[in-house]
Amino acid sequence: MNKEEASYRQILRTSSIIGGASVINIAIGLLRTKVVAVMMGPAGVGLIGLFTNIMTTAAVLAGAGVGTVGTRQIASASERGDLAELVIARRALFWGTLALSILGGAFLLLLRAPIAYRIWGDTSRSKDIAWLGFGVALAIASASQGALLNGLRRIKELALVSVLGAALATVLGIGALRLFGQQGLVIFVLASPLASFLLGHLFIARLAKIEAPPTPMLTMMGQWSILARLGFTFMLAGVASTFAQLLVRTMVQKDLGIDAMGFFQAAWAISMTYIGFVLGAMGTDFYPRLAGIIHDHDQCNRLVNEQTDIAVLLSGPVFITMLALAPWVIRLLYAGTFAPAAAILRWQVMGDVLKVASWPLGFILLAAGDGRNYLLAETSASAVFVLVSWVGLPLLGVRATGIAFLAMYSFLLPLVFWMARRRTRFTWDRQVVRHFSALALAVCAVFVLGSLSPVAGALVGCLMALAFGMNTLAQLSRMTNMGGPVGRMGAFARTLMEKVGA
């Protein structure tokens, strides 16, 4: 097995583990979203989305980007085999995150009234905002746990935290809604960070203990300085993204009402869930690997091309299917009253195609510690999202949020490509361009046909998704030269594609 095959196998292995976890999470999410939609309706779903967005924005702000930089520091020390540096990085991450968790929770508690007034126009929700401060502290702490497991590339543990956390959060959240009704919405939102924190603590406690002398305070301060310097710009980039979502949700609620916000939340949740199996693998394995070789431009560019190609191949059939069946997916996962969310989802799928291509390029900036350009890219793209939503909502209604999502990634992809090219002289391989172009043409065709006739779009889209799925099997089999059942399936797909002249 040559080096290229080994790299593709590593990417595929991680994608299969994280992807498998995502599939289970999607199945759990089917139950969770269906129950919430039936019990609470669009208004309840919209309120959950708004509470979650407030908590996430505060957690990103208070977290100061330490989780992202912590992953980079731990992965870099682990790649070099520098045990002393690894110990220092772990200790700095733990104590730094502990302080930030306390500050983040206190921040939301103290500002509960102004935040509630700014979003709802009164302070009746101040108590709910105060409770979200507890979720902020848990979210920052669980992000630190994920950073440690990610930096050490403990893929299976991360997958288990994801799956078991989703299951536990679902049980706790639905139980709260059954017991307390509308008053249980905040508990439903808090259940996710609580479950992630508890399970993350359980798996980290099982890691091998490293015997090392106490770390001098000056050394710890040096690590905190790195975490703060790099983390600050990454934090600002994360805040720009989550704050943009919060602004759009607020505009939707004020201009179109709470039900419209529920439609937006429904489409957004589906989009973030189904694409997670690809993007989750990037953050889990690709980012730590890239951080270890970022100074070798040839290896870096090769790895980015490999990751992009795998991501496009794996996501292609999912995108086409989701685009073809959007109205039925919305009805299945939510209810018939959520039908307007289908139009938003179809535009978001178009944006997700561009998102899959842009994310590996963004990781070049993250791995290189280029916070300034990463911040510029994220804030500019978020501004496009808000601006297009602001202009489009009065004209097109809630569908404008989906169009704004596509506009955001249409702007971001060429921007991060230009930035990556300046830093590592990056360019896409011909194979990546060919696969991406085929996917882009397919989703455009299904989008147009589905707009004219939903039934015709569904039939043609499902056939195209099947064809793309067979091509994906054939391509992955060729890239990895795998044996066993997967290898036999790939060989069959290759034979079939050759017979039809593909």
C-alpha positions in Angstrom: 0.0 0.0 0.0 1.5 3.3 -1.1 1.5 6.6 0.8 -1.4 8.1 -1.1 -3.6 5.0 -0.6 -2.8 5.1 3.1 -3.8 8.7 3.4 -7.1 8.1 1.6 -7.8 5.2 3.8 -7.1 7.3 6.9 -9.5 10.0 5.7 -12.2 7.4 4.7 -11.8 5.6 8.1 -12.3 8.8 10.0 -15.2 9.8 7.8 -16.8 6.4 8.3 -16.5 6.5 12.1 -17.7 10.1 12.4 -20.2 9.6 9.6 -21.6 6.5 11.3 -22.0 8.5 14.5 -23.7 11.3 12.5 -26.1 8.8 11.0 -27.1 7.6 14.5 -27.4 11.2 15.6 -29.7 11.9 12.6 -31.8 8.9 13.7 -32.0 10.2 17.2 -32.7 13.7 15.8 -35.7 12.3 13.9 -37.3 11.4 17.2 -36.3 14.6 18.9 -37.4 17.0 16.2 -40.6 15.1 15.5 -41.6 15.1 19.2 -40.8 18.8 19.6 -42.6 19.8 16.4 -45.7 17.9 17.4 -45.7 19.1 21.0 -44.6 22.7 20.6 -45.3 23.6 16.9 -43.3 26.1 14.8 -43.3 28.6 17.7 -41.7 26.2 20.1 -39.1 25.0 17.5 -38.2 28.7 16.7 -37.8 29.5 20.4 -35.5 26.5 21.0 -33.4 27.7 18.0 -33.2 31.2 19.4 -32.3 30.0 22.9 -29.6 27.7 21.4 -28.2 30.6 19.3 -28.0 32.9 22.3 -26.2 30.2 24.3 -23.8 29.4 21.4 -23.0 33.0 20.7 -22.1 33.6 24.4 -20.1 30.4 24.6 -18.1 31.3 21.5 -17.5 34.8 22.8 -16.5 33.6 26.3 -14.5 30.6 25.0 -12.1 33.0 23.3 -11.2 30.4 20.6 -9.2 28.4 23.2 -10.7 25.1 22.0 -9.6 25.6 18.4 -6.1 26.7 19.4 -5.9 24.1 22.1 -6.5 21.4 19.5 -3.7 22.9 17.3 -1.2 23.0 20.2 -2.0 19.5 21.4 -1.9 18.0 17.9 1.4 19.7 17.1 3.1 18.5 20.3 1.6 15.0 19.8 2.8 14.9 16.2 6.4 15.8 17.2 6.3 13.3 20.1 7.2 16.1 22.6 5.8 14.7 25.8 6.8 17.7 27.9 5.1 20.2 25.6 2.0 18.0 25.5 1.7 18.1 29.2 2.1 21.8 29.3 -0.5 22.3 26.6 -3.0 20.0 28.4 -2.6 21.8 31.7 -2.9 25.2 30.1 -6.0 24.2 28.3 -7.6 22.8 31.4 -7.0 25.7 33.7 -7.6 28.3 31.1 -10.9 26.8 30.1 -12.0 26.5 33.7 -11.6 30.2 34.2 -13.4 31.0 30.9 -16.3 28.7 31.8 -16.9 30.6 35.1 -16.6 34.0 33.4 -18.9 33.0 30.5 -21.7 31.8 32.8 -21.4 35.0 34.9 -21.4 37.1 31.7 -24.8 35.9 30.6 -26.2 36.0 34.1 -25.3 39.7 34.6 -26.5 40.7 31.2 -29.7 38.7 31.2 -32.1 41.7 31.3 -30.5 43.8 28.5 -30.2 40.7 26.2 -33.9 39.8 26.8 -35.0 43.3 26.1 -32.9 43.6 22.9 -34.3 40.4 21.4 -38.0 40.4 22.7 -38.6 44.0 23.5 -39.2 43.3 27.2 -37.4 41.5 30.1 -39.9 38.7 30.6 -37.4 36.2 29.4 -34.6 37.3 31.7 -34.9 34.3 33.9 -34.5 32.0 30.9 -31.4 33.9 29.8 -29.9 33.5 33.2 -30.3 29.7 33.1 -28.6 29.7 29.7 -25.5 31.0 31.5 -25.2 27.6 33.0 -25.3 26.1 29.5 -22.6 28.5 28.4 -20.2 27.3 31.2 -20.9 23.7 30.3 -20.5 24.3 26.5 -17.1 25.9 27.0 -16.0 23.1 29.3 -17.2 20.4 26.9 -15.5 22.2 24.0 -12.2 22.0 25.9 -12.8 18.2 26.4 -13.4 17.8 22.7 -10.2 19.8 21.9 -8.1 17.4 24.0 -9.6 14.3 22.5 -9.4 15.8 19.0 -5.8 16.9 19.4 -4.9 13.4 20.6 -6.9 12.0 17.6 -9.1 9.8 19.8 -11.7 9.4 17.0 -13.7 6.6 18.6 -14.1 8.4 21.9 -15.2 11.6 20.1 -17.8 9.5 18.1 -19.1 7.9 21.3 -19.4 11.3 23.1 -21.4 12.5 20.1 -23.8 9.6 19.9 -24.3 8.9 23.6 -24.5 12.7 24.2 -27.3 13.0 21.6 -29.2 10.1 23.1 -28.9 11.4 26.7 -29.8 14.9 25.7 -32.9 13.6 23.8 -34.1 11.7 26.9 -33.5 14.6 29.2 -35.0 17.2 26.8 -38.1 15.3 25.8 -38.7 14.4 29.5 -38.5 18.1 30.4 -41.0 19.0 27.7 -43.4 16.2 28.9 -43.2 17.3 32.5 -43.1 21.1 32.1 -44.4 21.9 28.7 -43.4 25.4 27.4 -41.5 26.0 30.6 -39.2 23.0 29.8 -37.8 24.6 26.6 -34.8 26.0 28.4 -34.1 22.6 30.0 -34.3 21.1 26.5 -31.6 23.5 25.3 -29.4 22.9 28.4 -29.6 19.1 28.0 -27.1 19.0 25.1 -24.1 20.8 26.7 -24.8 18.9 30.0 -24.8 15.5 28.3 -21.7 16.4 26.3 -19.9 17.6 29.4 -20.7 14.5 31.5 -19.7 12.0 28.8 -16.6 14.0 27.9 -15.5 14.0 31.5 -16.0 10.2 31.6 -13.8 9.5 28.6 -11.1 11.9 29.5 -10.9 10.3 33.0 -10.0 7.1 31.2 -7.0 8.5 29.4 -3.6 7.3 30.5 -2.2 9.5 33.2 1.0 11.3 32.4 3.5 11.6 35.2 5.3 14.9 35.0 6.6 17.5 37.4 4.5 20.6 38.2 4.5 23.2 35.4 6.1 26.5 36.4 3.7 29.5 36.4 5.9 31.4 33.8 5.6 28.4 31.4 1.8 28.2 31.9 1.6 31.9 31.2 3.5 31.5 28.0 1.0 28.8 26.9 -1.9 31.0 27.9 -0.4 33.8 25.9 -0.4 31.7 22.8 -3.9 30.5 23.5 -5.1 34.0 24.0 -3.3 35.6 21.1 -4.4 33.1 18.5 -7.7 32.3 20.2 -8.9 35.9 20.3 -9.0 36.2 16.5 -10.6 32.7 16.1 -13.1 33.7 18.8 -14.0 36.9 16.9 -14.5 34.8 13.8 -16.8 32.4 15.6 -18.7 35.2 17.2 -19.2 36.8 13.8 -20.8 33.6 12.5 -23.0 32.9 15.5 -23.9 36.6 15.9 -24.9 36.8 12.2 -27.3 33.8 12.8 -28.7 35.6 15.9 -29.3 38.8 13.9 -31.1 36.9 11.1 -33.2 35.0 13.6 -34.1 38.3 15.3 -35.0 39.9 12.0 -37.1 37.0 11.0 -39.0 37.0 14.3 -39.6 40.8 14.2 -40.5 41.0 10.5 -42.4 37.7 9.9 -43.3 36.3 13.4 -42.3 33.4 15.6 -43.7 30.8 13.2 -41.4 32.0 10.4 -38.5 31.7 12.8 -39.5 28.1 13.4 -39.4 27.4 9.6 -35.9 28.9 9.5 -34.8 26.8 12.4 -36.2 23.6 10.9 -34.3 24.1 7.6 -31.2 25.2 9.4 -31.2 22.2 11.8 -31.6 19.7 8.9 -28.8 21.4 6.9 -26.4 21.4 9.8 -27.2 17.8 10.7 -26.9 16.0 7.4 -23.7 17.8 6.4 -22.2 17.0 9.8 -21.0 13.6 8.8 -18.5 15.2 6.4 -17.6 18.4 8.2 -17.3 16.5 11.5 -14.6 14.3 10.0 -12.7 17.3 8.8 -12.5 18.8 12.3 -11.8 15.5 14.0 -8.9 14.1 11.9 -8.1 16.4 9.1 -7.4 19.5 11.2 -4.9 17.8 13.6 -3.1 16.1 10.7 -2.9 19.4 8.8 -1.6 21.2 11.9 1.3 18.8 12.1 2.4 19.3 8.5 1.3 22.9 7.8 4.9 24.0 7.1 5.4 21.5 4.4 3.4 23.1 1.6 3.5 20.1 -0.8 2.2 17.7 1.8 -0.3 20.2 3.1 -1.8 20.8 -0.4 -1.9 17.1 -1.2 -3.8 16.4 2.1 -6.3 19.3 1.4 -7.0 17.9 -2.1 -7.5 14.4 -0.8 -9.9 15.6 2.0 -11.8 17.8 -0.5 -12.2 14.9 -3.0 -13.4 12.5 -0.3 -15.8 15.1 1.1 -17.3 15.9 -2.3 -17.7 12.2 -3.2 -19.3 11.2 0.1 -21.6 14.2 0.3 -22.8 14.3 -3.3 -25.5 11.6 -3.1 -26.7 13.1 0.2 -27.0 16.6 -1.3 -28.8 15.4 -4.4 -31.3 13.3 -2.4 -32.0 16.1 0.1 -32.6 18.5 -2.7 -34.9 16.2 -4.5 -36.9 15.2 -1.5 -36.9 18.4 0.6 -40.7 18.8 0.9 -41.1 15.2 2.1 -38.1 15.4 4.4 -39.6 18.5 6.1 -42.9 16.7 6.5 -41.3 13.5 7.8 -39.0 15.2 10.3 -41.4 17.9 11.5 -45.0 18.2 10.4 -47.2 19.5 7.5 -47.3 22.9 9.1 -43.6 23.3 8.5 -44.0 23.2 4.7 -42.5 26.7 4.0 -39.2 25.4 5.4 -38.7 23.2 2.3 -37.9 26.3 0.1 -35.3 27.4 2.6 -33.7 24.0 2.8 -33.4 23.7 -1.0 -31.4 26.9 -1.2 -29.3 25.8 1.8 -28.4 22.6 0.0 -27.1 24.6 -2.9 -25.0 26.6 -0.4 -23.8 23.4 1.3 -22.2 22.2 -1.9 -19.9 25.3 -1.8 -19.4 24.9 1.9 -17.9 21.4 1.5 -15.3 22.8 -0.9 -14.5 25.9 1.2 -14.1 24.2 4.6 -10.8 22.4 3.8 -9.3 25.7 2.6 -10.4 27.4 5.8 -8.5 24.8 7.8 -5.3 25.9 6.1 -5.7 29.2 7.8 -6.6 27.6 11.1 -3.6 25.2 11.1 -1.2 28.0 10.1 -2.5 30.1 13.0 -3.4 32.8 10.5 -6.1 34.4 12.7 -6.2 37.7 10.9 -7.2 36.3 7.5 -9.5 33.7 9.0 -11.3 36.5 10.9 -11.5 38.6 7.7 -13.0 35.6 5.7 -15.6 34.7 8.4 -16.7 38.2 9.2 -17.0 39.2 5.5 -19.1 36.1 4.7 -21.3 36.6 7.8 -21.9 40.2 6.7 -23.0 38.9 3.3 -25.5 36.5 5.0 -27.0 39.3 7.2 -27.1 41.9 4.3 -28.8 39.6 1.8 -31.3 38.4 4.5 -32.0 42.0 5.5 -32.7 43.0 1.9 -34.6 39.8 1.0 -36.9 39.3 3.9 -39.4 42.1 3.0 -39.4 41.0 -0.6 -39.2 37.2 -0.5 -40.2 36.3 3.0 -38.4 33.6 5.0 -37.1 31.9 1.8 -34.6 34.9 1.6 -32.6 33.3 4.5 -31.8 30.2 2.3 -30.8 32.5 -0.6 -28.6 34.4 1.8 -26.9 31.2 2.9 -26.0 30.4 -0.8 -24.8 34.0 -1.3 -22.6 33.7 1.8 -20.7 30.6 0.5 -20.6 31.9 -3.0 -18.6 34.8 -1.6 -16.5 32.7 0.9 -15.3 30.0 -1.5 -13.3 32.2 -3.9 -12.0 34.3 -0.9 -10.6 31.4 1.1 -9.2 29.9 -2.1 -7.3 33.1 -2.8 -6.0 33.2 0.8 -4.9 29.5 0.7 -3.1 30.1 -2.6 -1.2 33.0 -1.1 -0.2 31.0 2.0 0.7 27.6 0.5 0.4 28.1 -3.3 -2.6 25.8 -3.2 -4.5 24.7 -6.2 -7.2 22.1 -6.8 -6.2 18.8 -8.6 -7.9 18.1 -11.9 -9.7 15.2 -10.2 -11.2 17.4 -7.5 -12.3 20.0 -10.1 -14.0 17.2 -12.2 -15.9 15.7 -9.3 -16.9 19.1 -7.8 -18.1 20.4 -11.2 -20.2 17.2 -11.8 -21.8 17.6 -8.4 -22.5 21.3 -9.0 -24.1 20.7 -12.3 -26.2 17.9 -10.9 -27.6 19.9 -8.0 -28.4 22.8 -10.2 -30.3 20.6 -12.6 -32.3 19.0 -9.8 -33.0 22.4 -8.2 -34.4 23.8 -11.5 -36.4 20.7 -12.3 -37.8 20.5 -8.7 -38.8 24.1 -8.9 -40.9 23.4 -12.0 -42.3 20.0 -10.9 -41.5 18.6 -7.4 -42.5 15.1 -8.4 -40.3 15.1 -11.5 -37.5 16.7 -9.5 -37.8 13.9 -6.9 -37.7 11.1 -9.4 -34.8 12.5 -11.5 -32.9 13.5 -8.3 -33.2 10.1 -6.8 -31.9 8.4 -10.0 -29.0 10.9 -10.1 -28.2 10.3 -6.4 -28.1 6.6 -7.1 -25.7 7.1 -10.0 -23.5 9.4 -7.9 -23.5 6.9 -5.1 -22.3 4.1 -7.5 -19.6 6.5 -8.8 -18.5 7.3 -5.2 -18.1 3.6 -4.4 -16.1 3.1 -7.6 -13.8 6.1 -7.0 -13.2 5.2 -3.3 -12.4 1.6 -4.2 -9.8 2.9 -6.7 -8.3 5.4 -4.4 -7.9 3.1 -1.4 -7.5 -0.3 -3.0 -9.5 -1.8 -0.2 -10.4 -5.5 0.1 -13.2 -7.3 1.9 -16.9 -6.5 1.4 -16.3 -2.8 0.8 -13.7 -3.6 -1.9 -16.0 -6.1 -3.6 -18.8 -3.5 -3.6 -16.4 -1.0 -5.1 -15.2 -3.4 -7.8 -18.8 -4.1 -8.7 -19.5 -0.4 -8.9 -16.4 0.2 -11.1 -17.5 -2.6 -13.5 -21.0 -1.2 -13.7 -19.8 2.3 -14.3 -17.5 1.1 -17.1 -20.4 -0.7 -18.8 -22.5 2.4 -18.9 -19.6 4.4 -20.1 -19.2 6.6 -17.0 
